[in-house]
Amino acid sequence: MDDRLRRWRLVLGGGDADGTGFAPQGADARMDEALAALYEGEQDRTGGLGASAPRVARWLGDIRSYFPSTVVQVMQRDAIERLNLTRLLLEPEMLEAIEPDVHLVGTLLSLNRVMPDESRESARAVVRKVVGELQRRLTERTRSAIAGALDRTARTHRPKRAADIDWDRTIRVNLRHYLPDRRTLVPSTLVGYARRQSAVRREVVLCVDQSGSMAASVVYSGVFGAVLASMRSLKTSLVVFDTAVVDLTDQLHDPVEVLFGTQLGGGTDINRAVAYSHELITRPRDSIFILISDLFEGGVRQDMLRRISAMTQAGVQVIVLLALSDEGAPFYDHDNAAALAALGVPAFACTPDAFPDLMAAAIQRQDLTQWKERHLG
């Protein structure tokens, strides 16, 4: 009962109206102070933390001591939004005290152009830590899923050498030809791997909207772009856009450089980005074009739809992701999403953990609308 009262007291924040009668002591009192600094005082939200970077840095240290990292990340985001602490993120001591996550990286990238030199290295360290964690989490699964998909698309029923035969699949295919009396399987059909030198290198173009609402998607796209670029079986390009288009392909060896090459915020010209991306595709039937955008078009809408239609008709596998993040479907242009669906192009949000399987399905030319229903609901 005391623990329930304690929890309610910390939620309600004290005062005459909380009704718990519970008085926090020790660590609970310090937790209560940290919560009050952020969430109490609707009229004067900056009163609890002030505008001092050292004071905010101490508060960040306190919440890391008293709350789990998932709660710390929520409180940090709330502090940035509610208390307008964006400017203080440019202070090196703030960056050293803060708990890094994808959303913080997005905020730092949006401040990239106004960041003083003394803060830049601290910001890079934060970004590098988050990128490293994402790479460890996502790289192996992405490579495995894509390599498996490429293997399945490179099957042949006329393997040239015994070493090219996939015996497991060959046995499965020929089980109906088993002769029980002779305890023998007759391999009337062979299943093997195509010779590597004849395998077609797939082209992948990631085209990423860098408007402010797409910050988390930009971060994940940079990491996945680097992973895909490291695979010799793929030729990967990364294009980011607002009203201008920037090709970051030559920086894919270092995802931190990729992210600092973006410029979050500004307008959106999807049509111009699609036109540039189309020029990068040399073998349409062996290419996957992934547009990551909320589809709010500031350019010429009809031209954008016409260009995407031309891509699909040429044989390009076109995918539109409304978000590549853990937050689910964002606020997006439903009319443009419906227009794309009418062209046979699915538009949906995708989590980072599902993205490797999505790439595998695209390589195998699966129906992505059905894939989405099975995997994302």
C-alpha positions as YAML, in Angstrom:
chain: A
units: angstrom
residues:
- id: 1
  name: MET
  ca: [0.00, 0.00, 0.00]
- id: 2
  name: ASP
  ca: [2.84, 2.37, 0.88]
- id: 3
  name: ASP
  ca: [4.48, 1.72, -2.52]
- id: 4
  name: ARG
  ca: [1.22, 2.56, -4.30]
- id: 5
  name: LEU
  ca: [0.89, 5.81, -2.33]
- id: 6
  name: ARG
  ca: [4.53, 6.59, -3.08]
- id: 7
  name: ARG
  ca: [3.98, 6.14, -6.82]
- id: 8
  name: TRP
  ca: [0.80, 8.20, -6.84]
- id: 9
  name: ARG
  ca: [2.53, 10.95, -4.87]
- id: 10
  name: LEU
  ca: [5.33, 11.13, -7.46]
- id: 11
  name: VAL
  ca: [2.76, 11.21, -10.29]
- id: 12
  name: LEU
  ca: [0.51, 13.84, -8.73]
- id: 13
  name: GLY
  ca: [3.34, 16.08, -7.60]
- id: 14
  name: GLY
  ca: [2.27, 16.97, -4.08]
- id: 15
  name: GLY
  ca: [0.29, 19.95, -2.88]
- id: 16
  name: ASP
  ca: [-3.06, 20.01, -1.14]
- id: 17
  name: ALA
  ca: [-4.86, 18.26, -3.98]
- id: 18
  name: ASP
  ca: [-2.87, 15.06, -4.24]
- id: 19
  name: GLY
  ca: [-4.70, 13.39, -1.31]
- id: 20
  name: THR
  ca: [-2.02, 10.77, -0.63]
- id: 21
  name: GLY
  ca: [-0.57, 12.18, 2.55]
- id: 22
  name: PHE
  ca: [2.75, 10.66, 1.53]
- id: 23
  name: ALA
  ca: [5.91, 12.70, 2.21]
- id: 24
  name: PRO
  ca: [8.85, 11.70, -0.01]
- id: 25
  name: GLN
  ca: [12.14, 11.13, 1.78]
- id: 26
  name: GLY
  ca: [15.72, 10.58, 0.61]
- id: 27
  name: ALA
  ca: [15.98, 9.42, -3.01]
- id: 28
  name: ASP
  ca: [12.21, 9.81, -3.45]
- id: 29
  name: ALA
  ca: [12.49, 13.48, -2.52]
- id: 30
  name: ARG
  ca: [15.22, 14.01, -5.11]
- id: 31
  name: MET
  ca: [13.16, 12.17, -7.75]
- id: 32
  name: ASP
  ca: [10.23, 14.40, -6.85]
- id: 33
  name: GLU
  ca: [12.38, 17.51, -7.26]
- id: 34
  name: ALA
  ca: [13.58, 16.34, -10.69]
- id: 35
  name: LEU
  ca: [10.01, 15.72, -11.84]
- id: 36
  name: ALA
  ca: [8.77, 19.00, -10.39]
- id: 37
  name: ALA
  ca: [11.49, 20.97, -12.18]
- id: 38
  name: LEU
  ca: [10.14, 19.71, -15.50]
- id: 39
  name: TYR
  ca: [6.40, 19.16, -15.05]
- id: 40
  name: GLU
  ca: [5.21, 21.65, -12.43]
- id: 41
  name: GLY
  ca: [4.35, 25.27, -13.12]
- id: 42
  name: GLU
  ca: [2.28, 25.59, -16.30]
- id: 43
  name: GLN
  ca: [2.63, 29.35, -16.24]
- id: 44
  name: ASP
  ca: [6.36, 29.43, -15.66]
- id: 45
  name: ARG
  ca: [7.82, 26.29, -17.15]
- id: 46
  name: THR
  ca: [11.38, 27.59, -17.17]
- id: 47
  name: GLY
  ca: [11.33, 28.30, -13.45]
- id: 48
  name: GLY
  ca: [12.37, 24.80, -12.40]
- id: 49
  name: LEU
  ca: [15.53, 24.56, -14.51]
- id: 50
  name: GLY
  ca: [16.29, 28.13, -15.38]
- id: 51
  name: ALA
  ca: [18.35, 29.04, -18.43]
- id: 52
  name: SER
  ca: [21.67, 27.91, -17.01]
- id: 53
  name: ALA
  ca: [23.51, 25.10, -18.78]
- id: 54
  name: PRO
  ca: [25.26, 23.92, -15.57]
- id: 55
  name: ARG
  ca: [21.92, 23.72, -13.76]
- id: 56
  name: VAL
  ca: [20.35, 21.76, -16.61]
- id: 57
  name: ALA
  ca: [23.42, 19.49, -16.79]
- id: 58
  name: ARG
  ca: [23.03, 18.70, -13.09]
- id: 59
  name: TRP
  ca: [19.34, 17.96, -13.63]
- id: 60
  name: LEU
  ca: [20.23, 15.62, -16.49]
- id: 61
  name: GLY
  ca: [22.66, 13.83, -14.19]
- id: 62
  name: ASP
  ca: [19.97, 13.50, -11.52]
- id: 63
  name: ILE
  ca: [17.37, 11.94, -13.80]
- id: 64
  name: ARG
  ca: [19.95, 9.47, -15.12]
- id: 65
  name: SER
  ca: [20.59, 8.42, -11.52]
- id: 66
  name: TYR
  ca: [16.96, 7.95, -10.52]
- id: 67
  name: PHE
  ca: [15.16, 6.72, -13.65]
- id: 68
  name: PRO
  ca: [15.71, 3.98, -16.27]
- id: 69
  name: SER
  ca: [17.14, 5.06, -19.64]
- id: 70
  name: THR
  ca: [13.78, 4.79, -21.45]
- id: 71
  name: VAL
  ca: [12.21, 7.22, -18.95]
- id: 72
  name: VAL
  ca: [15.27, 9.50, -19.14]
- id: 73
  name: GLN
  ca: [14.88, 9.78, -22.90]
- id: 74
  name: VAL
  ca: [11.22, 10.75, -22.56]
- id: 75
  name: MET
  ca: [12.03, 13.37, -19.92]
- id: 76
  name: GLN
  ca: [14.86, 14.80, -22.05]
- id: 77
  name: ARG
  ca: [12.53, 15.16, -25.05]
- id: 78
  name: ASP
  ca: [9.88, 16.78, -22.84]
- id: 79
  name: ALA
  ca: [12.47, 19.21, -21.44]
- id: 80
  name: ILE
  ca: [13.60, 20.24, -24.91]
- id: 81
  name: GLU
  ca: [10.00, 20.77, -26.06]
- id: 82
  name: ARG
  ca: [8.38, 22.20, -22.91]
- id: 83
  name: LEU
  ca: [11.25, 24.29, -21.59]
- id: 84
  name: ASN
  ca: [12.75, 25.37, -24.91]
- id: 85
  name: LEU
  ca: [16.20, 24.03, -24.04]
- id: 86
  name: THR
  ca: [17.31, 23.67, -27.67]
- id: 87
  name: ARG
  ca: [19.82, 26.51, -27.37]
- id: 88
  name: LEU
  ca: [21.41, 24.88, -24.32]
- id: 89
  name: LEU
  ca: [22.12, 21.73, -26.33]
- id: 90
  name: LEU
  ca: [24.93, 23.70, -27.97]
- id: 91
  name: GLU
  ca: [26.79, 23.77, -24.65]
- id: 92
  name: PRO
  ca: [29.49, 21.03, -24.45]
- id: 93
  name: GLU
  ca: [28.73, 20.22, -20.80]
- id: 94
  name: MET
  ca: [25.08, 19.63, -21.72]
- id: 95
  name: LEU
  ca: [26.07, 17.23, -24.48]
- id: 96
  name: GLU
  ca: [28.32, 15.32, -22.12]
- id: 97
  name: ALA
  ca: [25.53, 14.93, -19.54]
- id: 98
  name: ILE
  ca: [22.66, 13.95, -21.82]
- id: 99
  name: GLU
  ca: [21.44, 10.40, -22.55]
- id: 100
  name: PRO
  ca: [21.96, 9.81, -26.30]
- id: 101
  name: ASP
  ca: [19.11, 8.48, -28.43]
- id: 102
  name: VAL
  ca: [17.79, 8.77, -31.98]
- id: 103
  name: HIS
  ca: [15.57, 11.75, -31.19]
- id: 104
  name: LEU
  ca: [18.43, 13.66, -29.60]
- id: 105
  name: VAL
  ca: [20.56, 12.98, -32.69]
- id: 106
  name: GLY
  ca: [17.77, 14.41, -34.84]
- id: 107
  name: THR
  ca: [17.67, 17.55, -32.69]
- id: 108
  name: LEU
  ca: [21.46, 17.96, -32.91]
- id: 109
  name: LEU
  ca: [21.40, 17.54, -36.68]
- id: 110
  name: SER
  ca: [18.77, 20.27, -36.95]
- id: 111
  name: LEU
  ca: [21.20, 22.57, -35.07]
- id: 112
  name: ASN
  ca: [24.19, 21.56, -37.17]
- id: 113
  name: ARG
  ca: [24.40, 24.80, -39.13]
- id: 114
  name: VAL
  ca: [24.35, 27.02, -36.05]
- id: 115
  name: MET
  ca: [26.55, 24.88, -33.82]
- id: 116
  name: PRO
  ca: [29.71, 26.61, -32.56]
- id: 117
  name: ASP
  ca: [33.04, 24.86, -33.13]
- id: 118
  name: GLU
  ca: [33.52, 24.05, -29.44]
- id: 119
  name: SER
  ca: [30.25, 22.11, -29.42]
- id: 120
  name: ARG
  ca: [30.70, 20.28, -32.70]
- id: 121
  name: GLU
  ca: [33.06, 17.56, -31.45]
- id: 122
  name: SER
  ca: [30.85, 16.88, -28.43]
- id: 123
  name: ALA
  ca: [27.84, 16.62, -30.76]
- id: 124
  name: ARG
  ca: [29.76, 14.25, -33.05]
- id: 125
  name: ALA
  ca: [30.59, 12.05, -30.06]
- id: 126
  name: VAL
  ca: [26.88, 11.83, -29.19]
- id: 127
  name: VAL
  ca: [25.94, 11.00, -32.78]
- id: 128
  name: ARG
  ca: [28.78, 8.48, -33.09]
- id: 129
  name: LYS
  ca: [27.63, 6.65, -29.94]
- id: 130
  name: VAL
  ca: [24.03, 6.35, -31.15]
- id: 131
  name: VAL
  ca: [25.10, 5.32, -34.66]
- id: 132
  name: GLY
  ca: [27.43, 2.68, -33.23]
- id: 133
  name: GLU
  ca: [24.64, 1.20, -31.13]
- id: 134
  name: LEU
  ca: [22.28, 1.12, -34.12]
- id: 135
  name: GLN
  ca: [24.89, -0.54, -36.31]
- id: 136
  name: ARG
  ca: [25.50, -3.26, -33.74]
- id: 137
  name: ARG
  ca: [21.77, -3.85, -33.48]
- id: 138
  name: LEU
  ca: [20.89, -3.81, -37.18]
- id: 139
  name: THR
  ca: [23.89, -4.69, -39.34]
- id: 140
  name: GLU
  ca: [24.09, -8.47, -39.04]
- id: 141
  name: ARG
  ca: [20.37, -8.99, -39.43]
- id: 142
  name: THR
  ca: [20.25, -6.74, -42.49]
- id: 143
  name: ARG
  ca: [23.15, -8.48, -44.21]
- id: 144
  name: SER
  ca: [21.75, -11.92, -43.40]
- id: 145
  name: ALA
  ca: [18.26, -11.12, -44.68]
- id: 146
  name: ILE
  ca: [19.51, -9.56, -47.91]
- id: 147
  name: ALA
  ca: [22.12, -12.25, -48.60]
- id: 148
  name: GLY
  ca: [19.47, -14.92, -48.12]
- id: 149
  name: ALA
  ca: [17.09, -13.13, -50.46]
- id: 150
  name: LEU
  ca: [19.78, -12.76, -53.12]
- id: 151
  name: ASP
  ca: [20.61, -16.46, -52.83]
- id: 152
  name: ARG
  ca: [16.97, -17.39, -53.35]
- id: 153
  name: THR
  ca: [16.70, -15.21, -56.44]
- id: 154
  name: ALA
  ca: [19.90, -16.73, -57.86]
- id: 155
  name: ARG
  ca: [18.64, -20.35, -57.90]
- id: 156
  name: THR
  ca: [19.13, -22.44, -61.01]
- id: 157
  name: HIS
  ca: [17.83, -25.86, -62.08]
- id: 158
  name: ARG
  ca: [20.97, -26.45, -64.14]
- id: 159
  name: PRO
  ca: [23.90, -26.10, -61.74]
- id: 160
  name: LYS
  ca: [27.18, -26.30, -63.63]
- id: 161
  name: ARG
  ca: [29.20, -27.99, -60.88]
- id: 162
  name: ALA
  ca: [28.49, -30.39, -58.04]
- id: 163
  name: ALA
  ca: [29.65, -27.67, -55.64]
- id: 164
  name: ASP
  ca: [26.81, -25.44, -56.92]
- id: 165
  name: ILE
  ca: [24.06, -27.92, -55.96]
- id: 166
  name: ASP
  ca: [21.87, -27.00, -52.99]
- id: 167
  name: TRP
  ca: [21.45, -30.53, -51.66]
- id: 168
  name: ASP
  ca: [18.95, -29.65, -48.96]
- id: 169
  name: ARG
  ca: [16.53, -28.07, -51.45]
- id: 170
  name: THR
  ca: [17.21, -30.72, -54.07]
- id: 171
  name: ILE
  ca: [16.25, -33.47, -51.62]
- id: 172
  name: ARG
  ca: [13.09, -31.62, -50.57]
- id: 173
  name: VAL
  ca: [11.99, -31.09, -54.18]
- id: 174
  name: ASN
  ca: [12.53, -34.75, -55.07]
- id: 175
  name: LEU
  ca: [10.98, -36.46, -52.04]
- id: 176
  name: ARG
  ca: [8.09, -37.61, -54.22]
- id: 177
  name: HIS
  ca: [10.59, -39.66, -56.22]
- id: 178
  name: TYR
  ca: [11.75, -41.70, -53.22]
- id: 179
  name: LEU
  ca: [11.90, -45.48, -53.89]
- id: 180
  name: PRO
  ca: [11.28, -47.21, -50.53]
- id: 181
  name: ASP
  ca: [12.24, -50.71, -51.67]
- id: 182
  name: ARG
  ca: [15.63, -49.46, -52.83]
- id: 183
  name: ARG
  ca: [15.92, -46.78, -50.15]
- id: 184
  name: THR
  ca: [16.91, -44.41, -52.92]
- id: 185
  name: LEU
  ca: [15.92, -40.91, -53.96]
- id: 186
  name: VAL
  ca: [15.84, -40.21, -57.69]
- id: 187
  name: PRO
  ca: [16.91, -36.57, -58.23]
- id: 188
  name: SER
  ca: [14.94, -35.78, -61.35]
- id: 189
  name: THR
  ca: [15.23, -32.05, -60.55]
- id: 190
  name: LEU
  ca: [18.38, -30.34, -59.36]
- id: 191
  name: VAL
  ca: [18.32, -27.07, -57.43]
- id: 192
  name: GLY
  ca: [21.53, -25.09, -57.27]
- id: 193
  name: TYR
  ca: [23.13, -21.72, -57.00]
- id: 194
  name: ALA
  ca: [23.89, -19.53, -59.98]
- id: 195
  name: ARG
  ca: [27.58, -18.88, -60.53]
- id: 196
  name: ARG
  ca: [28.63, -15.73, -58.65]
- id: 197
  name: GLN
  ca: [30.11, -14.06, -61.70]
- id: 198
  name: SER
  ca: [26.74, -14.28, -63.47]
- id: 199
  name: ALA
  ca: [24.79, -12.90, -60.52]
- id: 200
  name: VAL
  ca: [23.31, -9.46, -61.16]
- id: 201
  name: ARG
  ca: [24.31, -6.67, -58.79]
- id: 202
  name: ARG
  ca: [21.16, -4.97, -57.53]
- id: 203
  name: GLU
  ca: [20.80, -1.20, -57.46]
- id: 204
  name: VAL
  ca: [19.25, 0.41, -54.37]
- id: 205
  name: VAL
  ca: [18.44, 4.12, -54.19]
- id: 206
  name: LEU
  ca: [17.41, 5.53, -50.81]
- id: 207
  name: CYS
  ca: [15.73, 8.92, -51.28]
- id: 208
  name: VAL
  ca: [15.13, 10.58, -47.91]
- id: 209
  name: ASP
  ca: [13.02, 13.61, -47.04]
- id: 210
  name: GLN
  ca: [15.02, 15.74, -44.58]
- id: 211
  name: SER
  ca: [12.18, 17.99, -43.47]
- id: 212
  name: GLY
  ca: [12.05, 18.50, -39.71]
- id: 213
  name: SER
  ca: [9.29, 15.95, -39.08]
- id: 214
  name: MET
  ca: [11.43, 13.18, -40.61]
- id: 215
  name: ALA
  ca: [14.38, 13.45, -38.19]
- id: 216
  name: ALA
  ca: [14.29, 9.89, -36.82]
- id: 217
  name: SER
  ca: [13.82, 8.49, -40.33]
- id: 218
  name: VAL
  ca: [16.90, 10.40, -41.51]
- id: 219
  name: VAL
  ca: [19.00, 8.89, -38.72]
- id: 220
  name: TYR
  ca: [17.91, 5.32, -39.44]
- id: 221
  name: SER
  ca: [18.24, 5.85, -43.20]
- id: 222
  name: GLY
  ca: [21.84, 6.98, -42.78]
- id: 223
  name: VAL
  ca: [22.68, 3.85, -40.79]
- id: 224
  name: PHE
  ca: [20.90, 1.48, -43.17]
- id: 225
  name: GLY
  ca: [22.45, 3.24, -46.16]
- id: 226
  name: ALA
  ca: [25.91, 2.57, -44.74]
- id: 227
  name: VAL
  ca: [25.07, -1.08, -44.09]
- id: 228
  name: LEU
  ca: [23.70, -1.61, -47.60]
- id: 229
  name: ALA
  ca: [26.68, 0.17, -49.15]
- id: 230
  name: SER
  ca: [29.01, -2.28, -47.39]
- id: 231
  name: MET
  ca: [27.48, -5.21, -49.32]
- id: 232
  name: ARG
  ca: [29.22, -5.91, -52.64]
- id: 233
  name: SER
  ca: [26.08, -7.49, -54.06]
- id: 234
  name: LEU
  ca: [24.33, -4.10, -53.92]
- id: 235
  name: LYS
  ca: [25.07, -0.77, -55.51]
- id: 236
  name: THR
  ca: [23.61, 1.69, -53.00]
- id: 237
  name: SER
  ca: [22.96, 5.40, -53.43]
- id: 238
  name: LEU
  ca: [21.70, 7.81, -50.77]
- id: 239
  name: VAL
  ca: [19.92, 11.02, -51.74]
- id: 240
  name: VAL
  ca: [18.50, 13.52, -49.23]
- id: 241
  name: PHE
  ca: [16.27, 16.41, -50.13]
- id: 242
  name: ASP
  ca: [14.25, 19.40, -49.04]
- id: 243
  name: THR
  ca: [13.73, 21.96, -51.81]
- id: 244
  name: ALA
  ca: [17.24, 21.03, -53.00]
- id: 245
  name: VAL
  ca: [18.73, 17.58, -53.61]
- id: 246
  name: VAL
  ca: [22.02, 16.38, -52.10]
- id: 247
  name: ASP
  ca: [23.72, 13.12, -53.09]
- id: 248
  name: LEU
  ca: [25.54, 11.66, -50.06]
- id: 249
  name: THR
  ca: [26.55, 8.37, -51.69]
- id: 250
  name: ASP
  ca: [30.27, 9.11, -51.51]
- id: 251
  name: GLN
  ca: [30.02, 9.46, -47.71]
- id: 252
  name: LEU
  ca: [28.27, 6.14, -47.04]
- id: 253
  name: HIS
  ca: [31.48, 4.63, -45.67]
- id: 254
  name: ASP
  ca: [30.93, 6.80, -42.56]
- id: 255
  name: PRO
  ca: [27.31, 7.16, -41.38]
- id: 256
  name: VAL
  ca: [28.28, 9.94, -38.95]
- id: 257
  name: GLU
  ca: [29.51, 12.03, -41.90]
- id: 258
  name: VAL
  ca: [26.32, 11.17, -43.75]
- id: 259
  name: LEU
  ca: [24.18, 12.49, -40.93]
- id: 260
  name: PHE
  ca: [26.18, 15.69, -40.58]
- id: 261
  name: GLY
  ca: [25.75, 16.13, -44.32]
- id: 262
  name: THR
  ca: [21.99, 16.43, -43.88]
- id: 263
  name: GLN
  ca: [20.17, 19.66, -43.11]
- id: 264
  name: LEU
  ca: [16.94, 19.00, -41.25]
- id: 265
  name: GLY
  ca: [14.14, 21.47, -41.79]
- id: 266
  name: GLY
  ca: [13.01, 23.56, -44.72]
- id: 267
  name: GLY
  ca: [10.58, 22.88, -47.54]
- id: 268
  name: THR
  ca: [10.00, 19.78, -49.65]
- id: 269
  name: ASP
  ca: [10.30, 19.10, -53.38]
- id: 270
  name: ILE
  ca: [9.71, 15.39, -53.84]
- id: 271
  name: ASN
  ca: [9.37, 15.71, -57.61]
- id: 272
  name: ARG
  ca: [12.89, 17.10, -57.96]
- id: 273
  name: ALA
  ca: [14.33, 14.35, -55.73]
- id: 274
  name: VAL
  ca: [12.54, 11.61, -57.67]
- id: 275
  name: ALA
  ca: [13.81, 13.06, -60.96]
- id: 276
  name: TYR
  ca: [17.41, 13.04, -59.70]
- id: 277
  name: SER
  ca: [17.06, 9.52, -58.29]
- id: 278
  name: HIS
  ca: [15.62, 8.22, -61.55]
- id: 279
  name: GLU
  ca: [18.82, 9.29, -63.31]
- id: 280
  name: LEU
  ca: [20.87, 7.09, -60.94]
- id: 281
  name: ILE
  ca: [19.05, 3.93, -62.03]
- id: 282
  name: THR
  ca: [20.78, 2.16, -64.93]
- id: 283
  name: ARG
  ca: [19.02, -1.26, -64.79]
- id: 284
  name: PRO
  ca: [15.37, -0.69, -63.85]
- id: 285
  name: ARG
  ca: [14.41, -4.36, -63.50]
- id: 286
  name: ASP
  ca: [17.25, -4.94, -61.08]
- id: 287
  name: SER
  ca: [16.63, -1.79, -59.04]
- id: 288
  name: ILE
  ca: [14.81, -0.85, -55.84]
- id: 289
  name: PHE
  ca: [13.83, 2.78, -55.24]
- id: 290
  name: ILE
  ca: [12.85, 3.64, -51.66]
- id: 291
  name: LEU
  ca: [11.29, 7.05, -51.04]
- id: 292
  name: ILE
  ca: [11.13, 7.93, -47.34]
- id: 293
  name: SER
  ca: [8.80, 10.90, -46.94]
- id: 294
  name: ASP
  ca: [5.59, 12.11, -45.31]
- id: 295
  name: LEU
  ca: [4.52, 12.99, -48.90]
- id: 296
  name: PHE
  ca: [3.71, 16.65, -48.28]
- id: 297
  name: GLU
  ca: [4.78, 17.88, -51.69]
- id: 298
  name: GLY
  ca: [5.91, 21.46, -52.21]
- id: 299
  name: GLY
  ca: [6.88, 20.81, -55.82]
- id: 300
  name: VAL
  ca: [4.76, 19.75, -58.79]
- id: 301
  name: ARG
  ca: [2.53, 16.93, -57.56]
- id: 302
  name: GLN
  ca: [1.43, 15.62, -60.95]
- id: 303
  name: ASP
  ca: [5.01, 15.45, -62.20]
- id: 304
  name: MET
  ca: [6.02, 13.56, -59.07]
- id: 305
  name: LEU
  ca: [3.28, 10.98, -59.60]
- id: 306
  name: ARG
  ca: [4.09, 10.74, -63.31]
- id: 307
  name: ARG
  ca: [7.77, 10.08, -62.62]
- id: 308
  name: ILE
  ca: [7.01, 7.36, -60.07]
- id: 309
  name: SER
  ca: [4.56, 5.77, -62.49]
- id: 310
  name: ALA
  ca: [7.27, 5.76, -65.18]
- id: 311
  name: MET
  ca: [9.67, 4.06, -62.76]
- id: 312
  name: THR
  ca: [7.22, 1.25, -61.99]
- id: 313
  name: GLN
  ca: [6.39, 0.76, -65.65]
- id: 314
  name: ALA
  ca: [10.10, 0.44, -66.42]
- id: 315
  name: GLY
  ca: [10.35, -2.36, -63.87]
- id: 316
  name: VAL
  ca: [11.76, -0.53, -60.84]
- id: 317
  name: GLN
  ca: [10.56, -1.89, -57.49]
- id: 318
  name: VAL
  ca: [9.24, 1.32, -55.85]
- id: 319
  name: ILE
  ca: [8.56, 1.53, -52.12]
- id: 320
  name: VAL
  ca: [7.31, 4.57, -50.21]
- id: 321
  name: LEU
  ca: [7.93, 4.63, -46.47]
- id: 322
  name: LEU
  ca: [5.99, 7.28, -44.59]
- id: 323
  name: ALA
  ca: [8.46, 6.82, -41.73]
- id: 324
  name: LEU
  ca: [11.41, 4.60, -40.89]
- id: 325
  name: SER
  ca: [11.19, 4.80, -37.11]
- id: 326
  name: ASP
  ca: [9.68, 3.18, -34.03]
- id: 327
  name: GLU
  ca: [6.90, 5.76, -33.70]
- id: 328
  name: GLY
  ca: [4.46, 4.27, -36.22]
- id: 329
  name: ALA
  ca: [2.51, 6.10, -38.92]
- id: 330
  name: PRO
  ca: [3.20, 9.84, -38.83]
- id: 331
  name: PHE
  ca: [1.10, 12.76, -39.99]
- id: 332
  name: TYR
  ca: [1.26, 12.42, -43.79]
- id: 333
  name: ASP
  ca: [-0.49, 13.46, -47.00]
- id: 334
  name: HIS
  ca: [-3.28, 10.92, -47.41]
- id: 335
  name: ASP
  ca: [-4.20, 12.12, -50.91]
- id: 336
  name: ASN
  ca: [-0.70, 11.48, -52.25]
- id: 337
  name: ALA
  ca: [-0.53, 8.13, -50.46]
- id: 338
  name: ALA
  ca: [-3.83, 7.11, -52.09]
- id: 339
  name: ALA
  ca: [-2.62, 8.30, -55.50]
- id: 340
  name: LEU
  ca: [0.51, 6.18, -55.15]
- id: 341
  name: ALA
  ca: [-1.54, 3.18, -54.07]
- id: 342
  name: ALA
  ca: [-3.56, 3.56, -57.25]
- id: 343
  name: LEU
  ca: [-0.27, 3.25, -59.15]
- id: 344
  name: GLY
  ca: [0.48, -0.01, -57.33]
- id: 345
  name: VAL
  ca: [3.02, 1.60, -55.01]
- id: 346
  name: PRO
  ca: [2.48, 0.79, -51.31]
- id: 347
  name: ALA
  ca: [3.00, 3.60, -48.80]
- id: 348
  name: PHE
  ca: [3.34, 2.68, -45.13]
- id: 349
  name: ALA
  ca: [5.43, 3.27, -42.04]
- id: 350
  name: CYS
  ca: [8.11, 0.72, -41.23]
- id: 351
  name: THR
  ca: [10.04, 0.06, -38.03]
- id: 352
  name: PRO
  ca: [13.84, -0.29, -38.22]
- id: 353
  name: ASP
  ca: [13.61, -3.90, -37.02]
- id: 354
  name: ALA
  ca: [11.27, -4.78, -39.92]
- id: 355
  name: PHE
  ca: [13.34, -3.00, -42.58]
- id: 356
  name: PRO
  ca: [15.77, -5.91, -43.27]
- id: 357
  name: ASP
  ca: [12.83, -8.22, -43.99]
- id: 358
  name: LEU
  ca: [11.24, -5.55, -46.18]
- id: 359
  name: MET
  ca: [14.45, -5.31, -48.23]
- id: 360
  name: ALA
  ca: [14.54, -9.10, -48.58]
- id: 361
  name: ALA
  ca: [10.93, -9.13, -49.79]
- id: 362
  name: ALA
  ca: [11.67, -6.36, -52.30]
- id: 363
  name: ILE
  ca: [14.68, -8.22, -53.69]
- id: 364
  name: GLN
  ca: [12.49, -11.29, -54.19]
- id: 365
  name: ARG
  ca: [9.80, -9.17, -55.88]
- id: 366
  name: GLN
  ca: [7.16, -10.17, -53.38]
- id: 367
  name: ASP
  ca: [3.82, -8.36, -53.23]
- id: 368
  name: LEU
  ca: [4.73, -5.67, -50.70]
- id: 369
  name: THR
  ca: [1.13, -4.83, -49.88]
- id: 370
  name: GLN
  ca: [0.65, -8.41, -48.72]
- id: 371
  name: TRP
  ca: [4.03, -8.32, -46.96]
- id: 372
  name: LYS
  ca: [2.95, -5.22, -45.08]
- id: 373
  name: GLU
  ca: [-0.29, -6.87, -43.97]
- id: 374
  name: ARG
  ca: [1.57, -9.95, -42.71]
- id: 375
  name: HIS
  ca: [4.41, -8.14, -40.93]
- id: 376
  name: LEU
  ca: [3.08, -4.70, -39.94]
- id: 377
  name: GLY
  ca: [-0.70, -5.12, -39.84]
...
